């Protein structure tokens, strides 16, 4: 009984690590944005081939620093890319159901199927959670808002002093499974990911995209980190064709498929 009664108040060092980890994740999602938009703009060269695309502009603000950044999510045909990833980025292929991880510094790329990504993601969620770290819970509030002309439903996440409200809707210019694809394929995974086990199981089955996303993390009674990411514009316009393709000069470092077991046959995952 004592162990359960004190679980939210014991291990303060671990709790501070949790709070710091969430804060770092929030900051990491914000700070590269303006850099990437400048880099993308530099790639637009006169005479370069372009392609018509759906461009979703997302504004992220962080308080109490009072900073705001813009980045774009670009969708053309069955391919998508987010502009807030710098030097190392993902190319989402919705037709072949795979993600290409591109490294502009090493000039390499590797492809991974979504079935393999989901298998790895599920393994990460099943890892043991450090003591003193609260499990996240998800609530569908039943509230609705119209954002960018689209009906959205509120989903609320809570874990200790961390709270997040997402308004998810099915906009016709945003692929309905893109958000789940982006969530599962994130290249960096925190050791605290298992706290999101029940939440991510639901989000991976969610159809739609968060058109408004509000997160708060309280450090104490006087300090609180607040991050908002809102879709502020959705438009059709031309973008450089190269932005949604891997350079032919890059080297393919995709690992070969595992060899099948000779005695019992190859393992399969569904």
Phi and psi in degrees as a GROMACS rama.xvg file:
@    title "Ramachandran Plot"
@    xaxis  label "Phi"
@    yaxis  label "Psi"
@TYPE xy
-62.877  -39.8926  UNK-2
-61.7149  -43.0311  UNK-3
-71.6318  -36.5793  UNK-4
-68.3419  -27.9006  UNK-5
-105.971  8.43105  UNK-6
-60.957  -30.19  UNK-7
-85.274  -8.14214  UNK-8
-119.269  -14.1371  UNK-9
-83.0279  174.878  UNK-10
48.1916  58.6481  UNK-11
-61.4739  -30.1435  UNK-12
-64.6798  -43.5806  UNK-13
-64.0654  -39.8469  UNK-14
-63.3069  -39.7215  UNK-15
-65.237  -36.1837  UNK-16
-63.1488  -39.8711  UNK-17
-61.2724  -49.1427  UNK-18
-62.4024  -43.25  UNK-19
-64.8701  -37.6346  UNK-20
-64.1637  -45.1476  UNK-21
-62.6302  -41.4921  UNK-22
-63.1165  -41.4399  UNK-23
-65.4556  -40.1708  UNK-24
-61.6629  -44.1921  UNK-25
-63.3076  -44.087  UNK-26
-66.5459  -40.4375  UNK-27
-62.6903  -31.0373  UNK-28
-74.4878  -19.8063  UNK-29
-100.151  -49.9249  UNK-30
-61.3886  -35.0713  UNK-31
-72.2817  -11.6346  UNK-32
-59.0407  -50.8028  UNK-33
-66.8244  -33.8362  UNK-34
-61.0914  -46.8375  UNK-35
-65.1097  -36.5855  UNK-36
-64.7083  -38.1068  UNK-37
-66.6355  -40.6801  UNK-38
-63.599  -42.0074  UNK-39
-62.4138  -40.7849  UNK-40
-63.5252  -34.9304  UNK-41
-67.9928  -20.595  UNK-42
-81.955  -8.72658  UNK-43
-81.8782  103.764  UNK-44
-109.873  138.616  UNK-45
-55.5466  130.271  UNK-46
86.9687  -5.41099  UNK-47
-71.8966  139.924  UNK-48
-60.8417  140.913  UNK-49
-122.103  167.232  UNK-50
-139.703  141.792  UNK-51
-70.6129  134.914  UNK-52
-145.278  158.971  UNK-53
-88.4959  122.229  UNK-54
-112.955  115.563  UNK-55
-103.353  114.465  UNK-56
-93.5004  126.313  UNK-57
-117.826  127.465  UNK-58
-103.671  126.423  UNK-59
-113.621  130.162  UNK-60
-121.507  146.906  UNK-61
-130.932  129.805  UNK-62
-121.123  148.324  UNK-63
-88.5669  8.23998  UNK-64
-67.8492  -17.972  UNK-65
56.8665  48.9149  UNK-66
-113.377  147.62  UNK-67
-137.18  141.005  UNK-68
-138.36  153.828  UNK-69
-119.337  141.707  UNK-70
-146.049  165.19  UNK-71
-119.337  141.149  UNK-72
-104.402  120.727  UNK-73
-110.978  128.796  UNK-74
-127.103  123.46  UNK-75
-135.738  115.706  UNK-76
63.0139  -122.892  UNK-77
-102.035  14.1672  UNK-78
-118.117  149.083  UNK-79
-147.181  152.927  UNK-80
-152.55  142.191  UNK-81
-102.054  133.925  UNK-82
-78.8741  0.220526  UNK-83
-93.5961  8.77251  UNK-84
-103.875  121.813  UNK-85
-107.845  131.052  UNK-86
68.1738  -43.9563  UNK-87
-120.088  116.965  UNK-88
-141.407  167.821  UNK-89
-114.569  139.581  UNK-90
-111.639  116.27  UNK-91
-92.479  125.443  UNK-92
-110.31  102.864  UNK-93
-79.2238  -19.2852  UNK-94
-78.1104  -49.1988  UNK-95
-88.566  -1.43889  UNK-96
56.3329  54.221  UNK-97
-147.466  163.987  UNK-98
-122.951  134.85  UNK-99
-105.31  123.223  UNK-100
-95.6793  117.564  UNK-101
-110.898  135.05  UNK-102
-118.075  103.948  UNK-103
-70.4382  -23.8217  UNK-104
-77.4503  -49.0373  UNK-105
-80.5286  -12.0396  UNK-106
59.2505  48.643  UNK-107
-133.37  167.63  UNK-108
-152.141  156.17  UNK-109
-142.352  146.178  UNK-110
-107.987  145.761  UNK-111
-143.473  132.62  UNK-112
-72.0192  154.382  UNK-113
-66.0104  -31.2539  UNK-114
-63.2379  -39.6628  UNK-115
-69.7571  -40.8983  UNK-116
-61.6485  -45.0527  UNK-117
-65.6434  -34.4897  UNK-118
-63.8278  -46.8039  UNK-119
-64.4955  -40.0764  UNK-120
-64.4376  -41.8499  UNK-121
-63.9796  -38.8659  UNK-122
-62.0511  -41.0308  UNK-123
-65.4692  -38.3449  UNK-124
-67.0825  -26.2306  UNK-125
-84.8374  -4.55981  UNK-126
-67.4123  152.865  UNK-127
-64.3551  144.553  UNK-128
-98.1551  133.781  UNK-129
-56.8332  146.025  UNK-130
-64.0036  146.53  UNK-131
89.2024  -7.08598  UNK-132
-94.7128  124.172  UNK-133
-74.8282  147.833  UNK-134
-77.808  138.86  UNK-135
-77.2713  149.057  UNK-136
-130.242  151.583  UNK-137
-120.408  139.232  UNK-138
-131.968  129.991  UNK-139
-90.2678  110.808  UNK-140
-75.3299  -19.1845  UNK-141
83.9196  -1.96471  UNK-142
-81.7523  147.689  UNK-143
-129.758  146.979  UNK-144
-140.375  150.723  UNK-145
-96.73  118.841  UNK-146
-128.651  129.835  UNK-147
51.8296  39.8982  UNK-148
71.8208  13.1579  UNK-149
-123.251  135.619  UNK-150
-70.4105  129.592  UNK-151
-124.594  153.011  UNK-152
-115.252  140.153  UNK-153
-83.3609  131.823  UNK-154
-120.201  128.578  UNK-155
-114.868  131.96  UNK-156
-115.264  140.69  UNK-157
-141.047  141.205  UNK-158
-155.547  101.287  UNK-159
61.728  -125.045  UNK-160
-89.5389  6.95762  UNK-161
-97.0822  130.002  UNK-162
-137.297  141.676  UNK-163
-142.992  132.241  UNK-164
-118.917  123.565  UNK-165
-118.221  134.441  UNK-166
-105.97  105.738  UNK-167
-105.457  129.717  UNK-168
-140.768  164.145  UNK-169
-102.687  88.1387  UNK-170
-81.0434  136.707  UNK-171
-62.9797  -20.2044  UNK-172
-96.6548  1.68591  UNK-173
-118.882  121.638  UNK-174
-53.5182  132.29  UNK-175
-64.5801  -23.9189  UNK-176
-105.026  7.78926  UNK-177
-65.0627  -40.8486  UNK-178
-60.4796  -46.0884  UNK-179
-62.4074  -37.5588  UNK-180
-64.6724  -42.3446  UNK-181
-67.1049  -39.6928  UNK-182
-63.1447  -49.022  UNK-183
-71.2174  -29.8568  UNK-184
-95.3452  7.49231  UNK-185
-52.6261  125.908  UNK-186
-69.8786  -28.0316  UNK-187
-107.805  126.353  UNK-188
-121.141  124.314  UNK-189
-71.1163  148.547  UNK-190
-64.6042  -11.5459  UNK-191
-91.8359  4.79518  UNK-192
-55.1271  -35.9384  UNK-193
-58.1944  -20.3117  UNK-194
-64.2038  -18.7432  UNK-195
-97.8153  12.3657  UNK-196
-49.7415  -59.3869  UNK-197
-67.9749  -30.792  UNK-198
-70.7715  -49.7839  UNK-199
-68.3378  -29.9696  UNK-200
-58.2012  -37.8309  UNK-201
-77.7619  -43.3074  UNK-202
-64.0078  -33.3822  UNK-203
-66.3184  -22.667  UNK-204
-95.3392  0.752418  UNK-205
-76.3912  134.33  UNK-206
-103.505  118.825  UNK-207
132.978  -179.308  UNK-208
-134.274  141.185  UNK-209
-71.5576  107.631  UNK-210
-82.9359  -16.0805  UNK-211
-144.903  135.801  UNK-212
-141.78  117.435  UNK-213
-122.471  126.315  UNK-214
-130.382  140.511  UNK-215
-132.617  140.922  UNK-216
-134.335  114.727  UNK-217
-89.9673  126.471  UNK-218
-88.7042  -39.1802  UNK-219
-158.569  -167.787  UNK-220
-68.342  -17.8331  UNK-221
-112.537  -8.0745  UNK-222
-125.624  132.755  UNK-223
-149.498  130.678  UNK-224
-93.8866  129.695  UNK-225
-127.249  126.102  UNK-226
-126.694  126.767  UNK-227
-119.938  133.659  UNK-228
-127.713  112.228  UNK-229
-124.141  135.586  UNK-230
-73.9762  117.791  UNK-231
-106.756  -14.2341  UNK-232
-159.045  140.75  UNK-233
-132.687  119.711  UNK-234
-144.934  163.158  UNK-235
-103.078  124.908  UNK-236
-159.511  168.917  UNK-237
-82.4862  142.086  UNK-238
-130.93  160.338  UNK-239
-58.7988  131.703  UNK-240
-60.8236  -32.6635  UNK-241
-66.183  -21.4641  UNK-242
-68.7974  -20.3931  UNK-243
-114.455  24.7707  UNK-244
-139.041  151.946  UNK-245
-86.5162  136.384  UNK-246
-58.761  133.268  UNK-247
-64.69  -13.6073  UNK-248
-82.2511  -10.8244  UNK-249
-79.8638  151.641  UNK-250
-94.114  135.212  UNK-251
-81.0362  117.829  UNK-252
-115.124  24.121  UNK-253
-62.035  125.616  UNK-254
-63.586  145.03  UNK-255
-67.3714  153.426  UNK-256
-64.3682  147.609  UNK-257
-62.7071  144.371  UNK-258
-70.204  140.394  UNK-259
-67.7244  149.45  UNK-260
-68.5415  131.902  UNK-261
-73.9394  -29.7315  UNK-262
-91.2662  -42.1627  UNK-263
-113.267  1.1027  UNK-264
89.1438  166.386  UNK-265
-74.5604  144.424  UNK-266
-76.5547  145.491  UNK-267
-124.897  149.361  UNK-268
-128.514  139.269  UNK-269
